[in-house]
């Protein structure tokens, strides 16, 4: 028990530092947030146009109301599970500034993780609560009764946390690519677009051809966004939920393992090339 | 005396990929890289006693920083052993770094976007410094490094001198047993340099902190260290007290003659008169003063004085003490062999 407490005591200040950095760059954060919300609304109006142009009530099993919930919750999920805290790790190894981390008695990825959690706490406070409330009010207004289910919501939170951890370790691995590319700006654009598509953030995976959808469902990207959103919407049965939790855990372990392997190689590189 | 730092046959090799010039060279390097092994540190052994300040000097690229990086556990030695405070850095990094402080003059360990005070609060938790001790420590560091003026400013707004003082304070917050300083006075003005020197001295005297210091400013060395280790091209070339260095190579002396007429200088030609190489005797004119540096093992003070007095009119004469800087300059230029 005291070890756990010591662990949190050590890394808690990073969370505080992350929150302070977020506040220091608040204008940047607010602009970014406005941009993201605008793009969520654009997607909403595009889908609305799609639904208006057909006579059918549902489209691939989604009503317009489902679609709206899907879009906003998947935007929210994508936003909260987005992780770039560890992007700099590759660059830090190249330019040797990783040395400044090595002289501190803490683990590297935990420093990154807890620092990023700090900024996430602020995001949650600022957009999570209003966004979920907004979506629920919309659902209630359209259907005429309260659709919010506490059980599904709690399962969503669990899935969201798993999704964030997968995203974190995935991006730790991605950060090491700076070794080869020197600068990640261009590759990040590609990665974001591909991940957004593969994770169902743009189009629900259910809309894709069933073969493709089945493959994408198993890939780690679905675990990042699609899985938690489907759980939130109550679209998954109990067995599907258990299956997807298992899958999320599996990908988390895989990503964690890969990042550890790359890290070991990177430190060796540091030792060979000089800091 | 107990050894705080113990290094035996430390050796570090780097692999370097040689790229040939041009696009063709780059393509070739991609598919069939030509590797070259560079020995940055070549069998260096030394020890530092508890409470000692050791000056680590050498020209640029001599391997000083590489040694510091191995001692602090950032780099793994290719071969050889180092043990600091009874621990081997690579074996248990997290526990090892808990008891050392490190400052790299060229980098900062502070959080760029945080106010300085917050940075210290973060470090307090990382090193688990108890509240009471933290308060005392901050008061002490404030006193010796004068942090008060800028402790509420974000680190990114600090000047270089402020940042360096803040960095040194950060490395001392947890009362480390060993302090590694890699060029702590680089790029600083004289006042800040002195401030930092006296802070290092005070901490060493008050707490018995063992310090290992690399620098290019020999005034740092003269003020702080009793003993120096000099390395060049990865090899240790001198290890001993500063007084020993002066004693062994103290044959370099400087005489100053103030002349009555400036044109007289042209009459003096020491190297031809004494048939000595340019390196062994050197004369320069500064205003109306002629400064002669020479090797007393080759020519005596008396001979120089009498030749000068015979040749020109001298108003004043000054015999200067041996300067460590002069010895080291000559060592760097490899004029003196060890």
Boltz contact constraints between the chains, C-beta under 6 A:
constraints:
  - contact:
      token1: [A, 9]
      token2: [B, 125]
      max_distance: 6.0
  - contact:
      token1: [A, 10]
      token2: [B, 126]
      max_distance: 6.0
  - contact:
      token1: [A, 13]
      token2: [B, 122]
      max_distance: 6.0
  - contact:
      token1: [A, 13]
      token2: [B, 125]
      max_distance: 6.0
  - contact:
      token1: [A, 17]
      token2: [B, 111]
      max_distance: 6.0
  - contact:
      token1: [A, 17]
      token2: [B, 114]
      max_distance: 6.0
  - contact:
      token1: [A, 17]
      token2: [B, 122]
      max_distance: 6.0
  - contact:
      token1: [A, 20]
      token2: [B, 114]
      max_distance: 6.0
  - contact:
      token1: [A, 21]
      token2: [B, 113]
      max_distance: 6.0
  - contact:
      token1: [A, 24]
      token2: [B, 113]
      max_distance: 6.0
  - contact:
      token1: [A, 99]
      token2: [B, 74]
      max_distance: 6.0
  - contact:
      token1: [A, 100]
      token2: [B, 107]
      max_distance: 6.0
  - contact:
      token1: [A, 100]
      token2: [B, 109]
      max_distance: 6.0
  - contact:
      token1: [A, 102]
      token2: [B, 74]
      max_distance: 6.0
  - contact:
      token1: [A, 103]
      token2: [B, 72]
      max_distance: 6.0
  - contact:
      token1: [A, 103]
      token2: [B, 97]
      max_distance: 6.0
  - contact:
      token1: [A, 103]
      token2: [B, 102]
      max_distance: 6.0
  - contact:
      token1: [A, 105]
      token2: [B, 94]
      max_distance: 6.0
  - contact:
      token1: [A, 105]
      token2: [B, 97]
      max_distance: 6.0
  - contact:
      token1: [A, 105]
      token2: [B, 98]
      max_distance: 6.0
  - contact:
      token1: [A, 106]
      token2: [B, 126]
      max_distance: 6.0
  - contact:
      token1: [A, 271]
      token2: [B, 75]
      max_distance: 6.0
  - contact:
      token1: [A, 271]
      token2: [B, 76]
      max_distance: 6.0
  - contact:
      token1: [A, 272]
      token2: [B, 15]
      max_distance: 6.0
  - contact:
      token1: [A, 274]
      token2: [B, 14]
      max_distance: 6.0
  - contact:
      token1: [A, 275]
      token2: [B, 69]
      max_distance: 6.0
